[in-house]
Amino acid sequence: MDDIELLKKLISFNTVSPSSEDSIDFLKDYLEDLGFNCKKIESKQGFNLYAEIGRGVKHLAFAGHMDVVPAGDGWIQSPFEALEQDKSIIGRGAVDMKGAIASFVSAAREFIEDADATKYKMSLLISNDEEITNNYGTPAILDYLAKSSINIDLCIVGEPTNPNIMGEMAKIGRRGSASFDIKIIGKQGHAAYPENAINPMAASGKIAYELSKLILDNGDENFSPSNLEVTSIETGNESRNTIPGSCTLKCNVRYNPQQSPESLKNIVEKIVQDNIGNCKYSIESLDSARPFITNNQAAINVINEALFKVNGLYPKLSTTGGTSDARFIAQHFPVIEYGLVNKTAHQVNEATPIADIKNLTESYAEIIKRFYDMA
């Protein structure tokens, strides 16, 4: 089957995160028929897949996730029944990111048909857990690679990186993500007798205001400035005439390498201490992603020249956007992200133009060729 037929088949599996084992089994059987050696890797959230072919020294990998976000309501057809309409494919995961999987599998199939197996090694890393918990998919595959002493020279992650048109943007890094839950503890009381209470909401308002004004840094040539956003203030108080005993202020920071989880916690805690008043506080922090950047110029050149050959323009090399599984891979191997246009990702009636799938397959094929031609 070609890339479009393969995409339609992949969409037909309901792979709301974590993805179903039958989707992994289908891809395993399909790849084994092409000559790949496949290993199902079990984790707490089910099964992931590592597929490898070739006996060469230079090792190129593609990575993607089969799981998708919940479909929601309002689809013009079942979200897990691919619909071809207006020269596009509609279905959950068409953009994020079964389209990329269909494209890099198809590009790999085309390459290995005529390639000398002693001159290349290629692998596919297929995660079943990226969208929700994201701790048991790619990390489980990387753990298997480490235990098996498998090294990768370059990994392409098929996240949808293009804002508007194909060839527009590739990601060579990402900012980190840190979250803070600040519990502000006052004293509960009747709203008519504030003298007998300590209202934590007053302190939370001051703290939220000061946090929202923060200028953490100015960024650099590769990264935009670090940024903190207050995302909620919760009391659990449903009574209009009761002063709450405590509230929790939550915030998230997207940060560049000029910051660290430790420096950010110190900054946040200093603001809390300066504005806490008569309340007490505690802070819980979660460091879910560290910033990274790929500086491997040979790998960047492969991507640049391949995408220029296909699209007639060089991609913008970016570190914008949210986190992805590339953050795990970057701890082990050089990684660059490139995929489809991301406009309808996670939306009802998620769709990708057929021409974009064809373009992506051609782009991956060109990346493969140039990687193995690279000295």
C-alpha positions in Angstrom: 0.0 0.0 0.0 1.2 3.5 -0.7 1.5 6.3 1.9 -2.2 7.4 1.6 -3.6 3.9 1.9 -1.3 3.3 4.9 -2.5 6.5 6.5 -6.1 5.5 6.1 -5.4 2.2 7.7 -3.6 3.7 10.6 -6.5 6.1 11.2 -8.8 3.2 11.4 -7.3 2.1 14.7 -8.8 3.9 17.7 -5.6 4.8 19.4 -6.7 7.3 22.0 -3.7 7.5 24.3 -2.3 5.1 25.1 -2.7 3.4 21.7 -4.2 0.0 21.2 -2.0 -3.1 20.9 -3.7 -4.0 17.6 -2.3 -0.9 15.9 1.2 -1.8 17.1 0.7 -5.4 15.9 -0.5 -4.2 12.5 2.6 -2.0 12.0 4.9 -4.7 13.3 3.5 -7.2 10.8 3.7 -4.7 8.0 7.3 -3.8 8.7 8.4 -7.4 9.1 7.0 -8.1 5.6 9.3 -5.3 4.4 12.3 -7.0 6.1 12.5 -5.1 9.3 13.4 -6.8 12.6 10.8 -5.8 15.1 10.7 -5.7 18.8 7.6 -5.0 20.8 8.6 -3.2 24.0 6.2 -3.5 26.9 5.7 -0.6 29.4 3.1 0.3 32.0 0.9 1.8 29.3 1.0 -1.1 26.8 3.3 -1.8 23.9 5.7 0.3 21.9 7.7 -0.8 18.8 11.3 -0.7 17.7 12.0 -1.8 14.1 15.4 -2.0 12.5 16.8 -2.9 9.1 20.3 -2.9 7.5 23.8 -3.9 8.6 25.7 -0.7 8.0 27.5 1.6 10.4 25.6 4.9 9.8 22.3 4.7 11.7 19.3 7.0 10.8 16.1 6.7 12.8 12.6 8.1 12.5 10.3 8.5 15.6 6.6 8.9 15.9 3.6 8.2 18.2 0.6 6.1 17.3 -1.6 7.5 20.2 -3.9 10.4 19.6 -5.9 12.8 21.8 -9.6 12.1 22.4 -11.8 12.8 19.3 -14.6 14.9 20.9 -17.9 15.6 19.1 -18.9 17.2 15.9 -17.1 15.1 13.3 -18.6 14.9 9.8 -17.7 11.2 9.9 -16.4 8.7 12.5 -13.0 10.1 13.6 -11.5 6.6 13.2 -12.8 6.1 9.7 -10.6 8.1 7.3 -12.6 10.3 4.9 -11.1 11.5 1.6 -12.7 14.8 0.8 -11.6 17.9 -1.1 -8.2 16.4 -1.8 -7.6 15.9 1.9 -7.7 13.0 4.4 -9.9 13.7 7.5 -9.5 11.6 10.6 -8.1 11.7 14.1 -4.3 11.6 13.9 -4.1 12.5 10.3 -1.8 15.4 11.3 -0.6 14.4 14.7 0.9 12.2 13.8 -0.1 9.1 11.8 0.5 11.1 8.6 4.2 11.3 9.4 4.4 7.6 10.3 2.7 6.7 7.0 5.2 9.0 5.2 8.4 7.8 6.8 7.4 4.1 6.6 6.7 4.7 2.8 10.0 6.6 2.3 11.9 3.8 4.1 10.1 1.1 2.0 11.2 2.9 -1.2 14.8 3.2 -0.1 15.4 -0.3 1.1 14.0 -1.8 -2.2 17.3 -1.0 -4.0 19.7 -0.2 -1.2 22.7 -2.3 -0.2 21.9 -3.5 3.3 25.6 -3.4 4.3 25.7 0.3 3.6 23.0 1.5 5.9 21.1 1.0 9.2 17.7 2.4 9.7 15.2 2.2 12.5 11.7 3.3 13.4 10.7 4.2 17.0 7.0 4.0 17.4 5.6 5.1 20.8 2.1 4.4 22.1 2.2 7.0 24.9 3.0 10.6 23.9 -0.2 12.6 24.2 -1.3 12.1 27.8 1.3 10.8 30.3 4.2 10.5 27.8 6.4 8.7 30.3 6.0 5.1 29.1 6.4 5.4 25.3 9.6 6.8 23.9 11.4 6.5 27.3 10.8 2.8 27.3 12.2 2.5 23.7 15.3 4.5 24.7 15.8 2.3 27.7 15.7 -0.7 25.4 18.2 0.9 23.1 20.6 1.7 25.9 20.4 -1.8 27.3 21.1 -3.2 23.8 24.0 -0.7 23.2 22.2 0.6 20.1 23.5 4.1 18.9 21.7 6.4 16.5 23.5 9.1 14.5 20.4 11.1 13.7 16.7 10.8 14.7 13.9 12.6 12.8 10.8 13.1 14.8 7.7 13.5 12.7 5.8 16.1 14.8 3.8 18.5 12.7 6.3 21.5 12.6 5.0 23.6 9.8 2.7 26.6 10.6 1.3 27.2 7.2 3.0 25.4 4.3 5.3 22.4 3.8 9.0 23.2 4.1 8.4 26.2 6.2 9.9 25.1 9.6 11.9 22.4 11.3 12.6 22.2 15.0 16.2 21.9 16.2 15.3 22.3 19.8 12.6 23.1 22.3 12.2 25.2 25.5 11.8 23.4 28.8 8.7 23.3 30.9 8.4 23.7 34.6 5.2 24.0 36.7 4.6 25.3 40.2 1.7 24.7 42.6 1.8 27.4 45.3 -0.4 26.6 48.3 -1.2 29.8 50.3 -2.5 29.0 53.8 -4.6 31.5 55.7 -7.4 31.0 58.2 -11.0 30.1 57.3 -13.7 32.3 58.6 -17.1 34.0 58.1 -17.1 36.8 55.4 -19.0 39.0 57.9 -16.2 38.7 60.5 -12.9 39.2 58.5 -11.1 40.1 61.7 -11.4 36.5 62.7 -9.9 35.1 59.5 -6.8 35.4 57.3 -7.9 35.6 53.6 -5.4 33.8 51.4 -7.0 35.3 48.3 -5.4 38.7 49.0 -2.0 37.3 49.0 -2.7 35.1 46.0 -3.8 38.2 44.0 -0.6 40.0 44.8 1.6 37.0 44.1 -0.2 36.4 40.8 0.2 40.0 39.8 3.9 40.0 40.5 4.5 36.7 38.8 2.7 38.0 35.7 5.0 40.9 35.4 8.2 38.8 35.5 10.8 39.3 32.8 13.0 36.3 33.2 15.4 36.9 30.4 15.6 38.2 26.8 16.2 34.9 25.1 19.1 34.5 22.6 19.7 33.7 18.9 18.2 30.3 19.3 15.5 30.7 21.9 12.7 33.1 22.7 12.5 34.6 26.2 11.5 32.4 29.1 7.9 33.1 30.0 5.8 32.4 33.1 2.0 32.2 32.9 -0.4 32.0 35.9 -2.9 29.3 34.9 -5.3 29.0 37.8 -6.2 30.0 41.4 -8.2 27.4 43.1 -9.9 27.4 46.5 -12.4 24.6 46.4 -14.7 27.0 48.2 -18.3 27.0 47.0 -19.7 29.2 49.7 -20.1 32.9 49.0 -20.0 33.9 52.7 -17.0 31.9 53.7 -13.4 33.1 53.6 -11.4 30.1 52.4 -8.7 28.7 54.5 -6.3 28.2 51.7 -5.9 28.5 47.9 -3.6 27.1 45.3 -2.0 29.2 42.6 -0.7 27.3 39.6 1.7 28.5 37.1 3.8 27.2 34.2 7.1 28.4 32.8 8.4 27.7 29.3 12.1 28.4 29.7 15.3 28.5 27.7 18.8 27.4 28.7 19.4 30.6 30.6 17.2 29.3 33.3 17.0 26.1 35.3 14.3 24.5 37.4 16.3 25.5 40.5 16.7 29.1 39.4 13.0 29.4 38.5 12.0 28.0 41.9 14.2 30.5 43.7 12.6 33.4 41.7 9.1 32.2 42.3 9.7 31.6 46.0 11.2 35.0 46.5 8.1 36.6 45.0 5.9 34.5 47.3 7.9 35.4 50.4 7.7 39.1 49.5 3.9 39.1 49.1 2.7 36.3 51.5 1.7 38.7 54.3 0.3 36.9 57.3 -0.2 33.7 55.4 2.0 30.6 55.2 2.9 28.7 52.0 4.3 25.6 50.4 5.5 25.1 46.9 5.4 21.9 44.8 7.3 21.9 41.5 7.3 19.7 38.5 10.1 19.8 35.9 8.5 18.0 32.9 11.0 18.9 30.2 14.5 20.4 29.9 15.4 22.7 27.1 17.6 21.3 24.3 19.1 22.3 21.0 20.8 20.2 18.3 24.1 21.7 17.2 25.1 18.9 14.8 25.8 21.0 11.7 26.1 18.0 9.4 22.6 16.8 10.4 21.2 20.3 10.0 22.7 20.5 6.6 21.0 17.2 5.6 17.6 18.6 6.6 18.2 22.0 5.1 19.3 20.8 1.7 16.7 18.0 1.5 13.8 20.3 2.2 15.2 22.9 -0.2 15.4 20.3 -2.9 11.7 19.3 -2.4 10.2 22.7 -1.6 12.5 25.3 -3.1 13.0 27.1 0.2 15.1 26.5 3.3 13.2 25.9 6.5 13.3 28.2 9.4 15.2 26.4 12.2 13.1 26.9 15.3 12.8 26.1 19.0 9.3 27.4 19.4 6.2 25.5 20.5 5.4 23.0 23.3 7.2 19.9 24.4 7.5 16.7 22.4 9.2 13.3 22.7 12.2 14.9 21.1 13.2 16.0 24.6 13.8 12.4 25.6 15.7 11.5 22.4 17.9 14.6 22.7 19.4 13.2 25.9 20.9 10.4 23.9 21.2 11.2 20.1 21.0 14.2 17.8 17.4 14.9 17.0 15.5 17.2 14.5 11.7 17.4 14.2 10.0 17.8 10.8 6.4 16.9 9.8 3.1 18.2 8.4 1.3 21.5 8.7 -0.1 21.7 12.3 -3.1 23.9 11.8 -5.8 21.2 12.5 -3.8 19.1 15.0 -6.1 18.1 17.9 -9.1 19.7 16.3 -12.5 18.2 15.3 -12.2 17.1 11.6 -8.4 17.0 11.8 -7.2 16.9 8.2 -4.2 17.0 6.0 -4.0 17.6 2.2 -3.1 14.6 0.3 -0.5 16.7 -1.5 1.2 17.4 1.9 1.5 13.7 2.6 3.1 13.1 -0.8 5.4 16.1 -0.1 6.4 14.7 3.3 7.1 11.3 1.9 9.3 12.8 -0.7 11.0 15.0 1.9 11.8 12.0 4.1 13.1 10.1 1.1 15.4 12.9 0.2 16.6 13.1 3.9 17.3 9.4 3.8 19.3 9.7 0.6 21.3 12.7 1.7 22.0 11.2 5.1 23.6 8.0 3.7 25.5 10.1 1.0 26.9 12.3 3.8 30.6 11.8 4.3 
